[in-house]
Amino acid sequence: MIRRQATVLTSGGDAQADGDIKAVPVRHPWRWVATAVILYAVVGLADILITNPRWEWNTVGHYLFSPQVLSGVAHTIWLTVLAEIVGIGFGVALAVMRLSPNPILSWTSAVYTWTFRGIPPLVLLLFIYFLSALIPMLSIGIPFGPTWGAWPTNAIVTQTFAAVVGLGLAQAAYVAEIVRGGILSVPPGQTRAALALGMSPLRALRHVVLPQAMRVVVPPLGNEVISMLKATSLVSVIAYAELLTTVQTIYARNFQQIPLLLVACIWYGVLTSIATALQIYVERRLSKSAKSQKIG
């Protein structure tokens, strides 16, 4: 209970005590209900994890650092890096095209973004992997004219090619919108000032606009990288040897589905945590850079 001495002024201007004011704190019963529900859920989960022998933690420990699983982890990281290179590089180009005064470039970017945001990544992966059923030969030449060279589609569209290109193209549609929003967040006066100093539009974009837009772009882009780490599991449908495909191959032999899937979950959690830590580090560096620029 909170007690406070209060005073009132008399007609002569003197202060006299008016007694104690009792302040009753507001009660929040639903907080206790929510706390009880959460504690019940945590205890129940702990009970399942500890007392259920079907988790087979010995099997989890045996395969967690096995060479085959570590190879799948390495392929997952490598696939994420390659797909992000394609997605970010192409996405930045699409964002610049969307903001271009040229209507052809702008509409091309808009149509691409609309199309690839509407196609599920799993469907896109399968479509690219089975492209040879539609186009048996990939050729270079003049449309409706002579061909200078042709190659079998299956020789080019391998599992790695389909995985990288499929995930990268799907990612580019979302990165384009993120980068476009970041560019639009930069005041137009920055671009006009750069042009007034004699910079070309491309140089102004590279040296003035994009560095300032990164403060807006990095947080959602970091989330896309984390999503890509988990989206690599989709390539298991084309048997690319990433983490999920690796554990599926193992439990197809020993029928230990739950322990092997738990191994995959642990590794995805570790990779996601590392990516999150890197995102936080980059955001802090950008924040410090912005503060130093304001002080200067």
C-alpha positions as CSV (number, residue, x, y, z in Angstrom):
1,M,0.0,0.0,0.0
2,I,1.3,3.5,-0.9
3,R,0.9,6.3,1.7
4,R,1.5,9.9,0.9
5,Q,1.1,13.0,3.2
6,A,-1.1,15.6,1.5
7,T,-1.6,19.3,2.5
8,V,-4.2,21.9,1.8
9,L,-4.0,25.7,2.0
10,T,-6.1,27.5,4.5
11,S,-7.6,31.0,3.8
12,G,-4.6,32.5,5.6
13,G,-2.2,30.8,3.2
14,D,-1.0,28.2,5.8
15,A,-0.7,24.6,4.9
16,Q,-2.4,22.0,7.1
17,A,-2.5,18.2,6.9
18,D,-5.5,16.7,5.1
19,G,-4.6,13.1,6.0
20,D,-3.1,10.1,4.1
21,I,-4.1,9.2,0.5
22,K,-4.3,5.4,0.0
23,A,-3.4,4.3,-3.6
24,V,-4.6,0.8,-4.4
25,P,-2.5,-0.8,-7.2
26,V,-4.5,-2.1,-10.3
27,R,-4.9,-5.8,-10.2
28,H,-4.1,-7.9,-13.3
29,P,-5.6,-11.3,-12.8
30,W,-5.2,-12.4,-16.5
31,R,-1.4,-12.0,-16.1
32,W,-1.5,-14.7,-13.5
33,V,-3.7,-16.9,-15.7
34,A,-1.3,-16.5,-18.6
35,T,1.7,-17.2,-16.4
36,A,0.0,-20.4,-15.1
37,V,-0.8,-21.6,-18.6
38,I,2.8,-21.0,-19.8
39,L,4.2,-22.8,-16.8
40,Y,1.9,-25.7,-17.4
41,A,2.9,-25.9,-21.0
42,V,6.7,-25.7,-20.2
43,V,6.4,-28.5,-17.5
44,G,4.3,-30.6,-19.9
45,L,6.9,-30.2,-22.6
46,A,9.7,-31.0,-20.2
47,D,7.9,-34.1,-19.2
48,I,7.6,-35.3,-22.8
49,L,11.2,-34.6,-23.5
50,I,12.6,-36.3,-20.4
51,T,10.3,-39.2,-19.7
52,N,9.5,-40.4,-23.2
53,P,12.2,-43.0,-24.3
54,R,11.1,-42.8,-27.9
55,W,13.2,-39.7,-28.5
56,E,16.2,-42.0,-28.4
57,W,18.7,-39.3,-27.4
58,N,21.5,-41.7,-27.7
59,T,20.8,-42.0,-31.4
60,V,20.5,-38.2,-31.7
61,G,24.0,-37.9,-30.1
62,H,25.4,-40.5,-32.4
63,Y,24.3,-38.9,-35.6
64,L,24.6,-35.2,-34.6
65,F,28.2,-34.9,-35.6
66,S,28.4,-37.8,-38.0
67,P,30.3,-37.1,-41.3
68,Q,27.2,-37.6,-43.4
69,V,25.1,-35.1,-41.4
70,L,28.0,-32.6,-41.3
71,S,28.2,-32.9,-45.1
72,G,24.5,-32.1,-45.3
73,V,25.0,-29.1,-43.1
74,A,27.8,-27.9,-45.3
75,H,25.7,-28.3,-48.4
76,T,22.8,-26.4,-46.7
77,I,25.2,-23.4,-45.9
78,W,26.7,-23.5,-49.5
79,L,23.2,-23.6,-51.1
80,T,22.0,-20.7,-48.9
81,V,25.0,-18.6,-49.8
82,L,24.6,-19.2,-53.6
83,A,20.9,-18.7,-53.6
84,E,21.3,-15.5,-51.6
85,I,23.9,-14.2,-54.1
86,V,21.4,-14.8,-56.9
87,G,18.4,-13.5,-55.0
88,I,20.1,-10.3,-53.6
89,G,22.0,-9.5,-56.8
90,F,18.9,-10.0,-59.0
91,G,16.6,-8.4,-56.5
92,V,18.7,-5.1,-56.3
93,A,18.6,-5.0,-60.1
94,L,14.8,-5.5,-60.1
95,A,14.4,-2.7,-57.5
96,V,16.4,-0.3,-59.6
97,M,14.4,-1.2,-62.7
98,R,11.1,-0.7,-60.8
99,L,12.1,2.8,-59.9
100,S,13.4,3.6,-63.4
101,P,11.5,6.3,-65.4
102,N,11.7,3.9,-68.4
103,P,8.2,2.2,-68.4
104,I,9.5,-0.9,-70.1
105,L,12.0,-1.6,-67.3
106,S,9.5,-0.6,-64.6
107,W,6.8,-2.8,-65.9
108,T,9.1,-5.7,-66.5
109,S,10.2,-5.6,-62.9
110,A,6.6,-5.3,-61.7
111,V,5.5,-8.3,-63.8
112,Y,8.4,-10.4,-62.6
113,T,7.7,-9.6,-58.9
114,W,4.0,-10.3,-59.3
115,T,4.7,-13.6,-61.1
116,F,7.3,-15.1,-58.8
117,R,5.6,-14.0,-55.6
118,G,2.6,-15.9,-56.8
119,I,4.4,-19.2,-57.5
120,P,5.2,-21.3,-54.5
121,P,9.0,-22.0,-54.2
122,L,8.4,-25.8,-54.2
123,V,6.5,-25.6,-57.5
124,L,9.2,-23.4,-59.0
125,L,11.9,-25.9,-58.0
126,L,10.0,-28.8,-59.6
127,F,9.3,-26.8,-62.7
128,I,12.9,-25.9,-63.2
129,Y,14.2,-29.4,-62.4
130,F,11.8,-30.9,-65.0
131,L,12.4,-28.2,-67.6
132,S,13.7,-30.8,-70.0
133,A,10.2,-32.2,-70.4
134,L,9.2,-28.8,-71.9
135,I,12.5,-27.8,-73.6
136,P,14.7,-30.8,-74.4
137,M,17.5,-28.7,-75.8
138,L,18.8,-25.3,-74.7
139,S,20.1,-23.3,-77.6
140,I,21.6,-19.9,-78.4
141,G,20.7,-18.1,-81.6
142,I,18.2,-15.7,-83.1
143,P,14.6,-16.2,-82.3
144,F,12.8,-17.8,-85.3
145,G,16.2,-17.8,-87.0
146,P,19.5,-19.7,-87.1
147,T,20.9,-21.5,-84.0
148,W,24.5,-21.1,-83.1
149,G,24.7,-23.9,-80.4
150,A,22.5,-26.3,-78.6
151,W,22.9,-28.5,-75.5
152,P,20.7,-31.1,-73.7
153,T,18.7,-29.5,-71.0
154,N,19.4,-32.3,-68.6
155,A,23.2,-31.7,-68.9
156,I,22.7,-28.1,-67.7
157,V,19.8,-28.2,-65.3
158,T,21.3,-30.4,-62.7
159,Q,20.1,-30.7,-59.1
160,T,22.5,-28.0,-57.9
161,F,21.5,-25.7,-60.8
162,A,17.7,-26.2,-60.1
163,A,18.2,-25.7,-56.4
164,V,20.2,-22.5,-56.7
165,V,18.3,-20.9,-59.5
166,G,14.9,-21.9,-58.2
167,L,15.5,-20.5,-54.7
168,G,17.4,-17.5,-56.0
169,L,14.6,-16.5,-58.4
170,A,11.9,-16.8,-55.8
171,Q,14.0,-14.8,-53.3
172,A,14.7,-12.1,-55.8
173,A,11.0,-11.1,-56.0
174,Y,10.9,-10.4,-52.2
175,V,14.4,-8.8,-52.1
176,A,13.3,-6.4,-54.9
177,E,10.4,-5.1,-52.8
178,I,12.6,-4.8,-49.7
179,V,15.3,-2.8,-51.5
180,R,12.8,-0.7,-53.3
181,G,11.3,0.3,-49.9
182,G,14.7,1.1,-48.6
183,I,15.6,3.3,-51.6
184,L,12.3,5.2,-51.3
185,S,13.0,5.9,-47.6
186,V,16.0,8.0,-48.6
187,P,15.0,11.7,-49.0
188,P,15.0,12.7,-52.7
189,G,17.2,15.7,-51.8
190,Q,20.1,13.3,-51.3
191,T,20.0,12.2,-54.9
192,R,19.6,15.8,-56.2
193,A,22.6,16.9,-54.1
194,A,24.7,14.0,-55.5
195,L,23.7,14.9,-59.1
196,A,24.5,18.6,-58.4
197,L,28.0,17.5,-57.4
198,G,28.5,16.0,-60.8
199,M,27.8,12.3,-60.0
200,S,26.1,10.2,-62.6
201,P,22.7,8.7,-61.5
202,L,24.3,5.2,-61.2
203,R,27.2,6.5,-59.1
204,A,24.8,8.5,-56.9
205,L,22.7,5.4,-56.4
206,R,25.8,3.3,-55.5
207,H,27.6,5.8,-53.2
208,V,24.8,7.9,-51.7
209,V,21.4,6.2,-51.9
210,L,22.1,2.6,-51.2
211,P,24.4,3.1,-48.2
212,Q,21.7,5.1,-46.5
213,A,19.0,2.6,-47.6
214,M,20.9,-0.2,-45.9
215,R,19.7,0.8,-42.5
216,V,16.1,0.1,-43.6
217,V,17.0,-2.9,-45.8
218,V,19.1,-4.9,-43.4
219,P,16.5,-6.0,-40.8
220,P,14.0,-7.5,-43.3
221,L,16.8,-8.8,-45.6
222,G,18.2,-10.6,-42.6
223,N,14.9,-12.2,-42.0
224,E,14.9,-13.4,-45.7
225,V,18.3,-14.9,-45.2
226,I,17.1,-16.8,-42.2
227,S,14.0,-17.9,-44.1
228,M,16.3,-19.1,-46.9
229,L,18.2,-21.3,-44.5
230,K,15.0,-23.1,-43.7
231,A,13.7,-23.0,-47.3
232,T,16.7,-25.1,-48.5
233,S,14.8,-28.1,-47.0
234,L,12.5,-27.8,-50.0
235,V,15.2,-29.1,-52.3
236,S,14.8,-32.5,-50.7
237,V,12.1,-33.1,-53.3
238,I,14.7,-33.1,-56.1
239,A,17.1,-35.2,-53.9
240,Y,19.8,-32.5,-53.5
241,A,22.1,-33.6,-50.7
242,E,21.4,-30.9,-48.1
243,L,20.6,-31.5,-44.4
244,L,17.0,-32.8,-44.7
245,T,17.8,-35.0,-47.6
246,T,20.8,-36.4,-45.7
247,V,18.7,-37.3,-42.6
248,Q,16.0,-38.8,-44.8
249,T,18.5,-41.0,-46.5
250,I,19.8,-42.2,-43.1
251,Y,16.4,-43.0,-41.5
252,A,15.3,-44.7,-44.7
253,R,17.9,-47.3,-43.8
254,N,17.6,-47.5,-40.0
255,F,13.9,-46.4,-39.6
256,Q,14.8,-43.9,-36.8
257,Q,12.7,-41.1,-38.2
258,I,12.1,-39.1,-35.0
259,P,15.8,-39.0,-33.7
260,L,17.1,-38.1,-37.2
261,L,14.5,-35.4,-37.7
262,L,15.5,-34.0,-34.3
263,V,19.1,-33.9,-35.5
264,A,17.9,-31.8,-38.4
265,C,15.9,-29.5,-36.2
266,I,19.0,-29.0,-33.9
267,W,21.2,-28.0,-36.8
268,Y,18.6,-25.7,-38.4
269,G,18.3,-24.0,-35.0
270,V,22.1,-23.6,-34.7
271,L,22.4,-22.1,-38.2
272,T,19.4,-19.8,-37.6
273,S,21.0,-18.6,-34.3
274,I,24.3,-17.8,-36.1
275,A,22.5,-15.9,-38.9
276,T,20.5,-14.0,-36.3
277,A,23.7,-13.0,-34.4
278,L,25.3,-11.8,-37.6
279,Q,22.2,-9.8,-38.4
280,I,22.2,-8.1,-35.0
281,Y,25.9,-7.4,-35.4
282,V,25.4,-5.7,-38.8
283,E,22.4,-3.7,-37.5
284,R,24.5,-2.4,-34.6
285,R,27.4,-1.4,-36.9
286,L,25.0,0.5,-39.2
287,S,23.4,2.1,-36.2
288,K,26.8,3.3,-34.9
289,S,27.7,4.6,-38.3
290,A,24.5,6.5,-38.6
291,K,25.0,8.1,-35.1
292,S,28.6,9.1,-36.0
293,Q,27.4,10.7,-39.2
294,K,24.8,12.8,-37.3
295,I,27.4,13.9,-34.7
296,G,29.8,14.8,-37.4
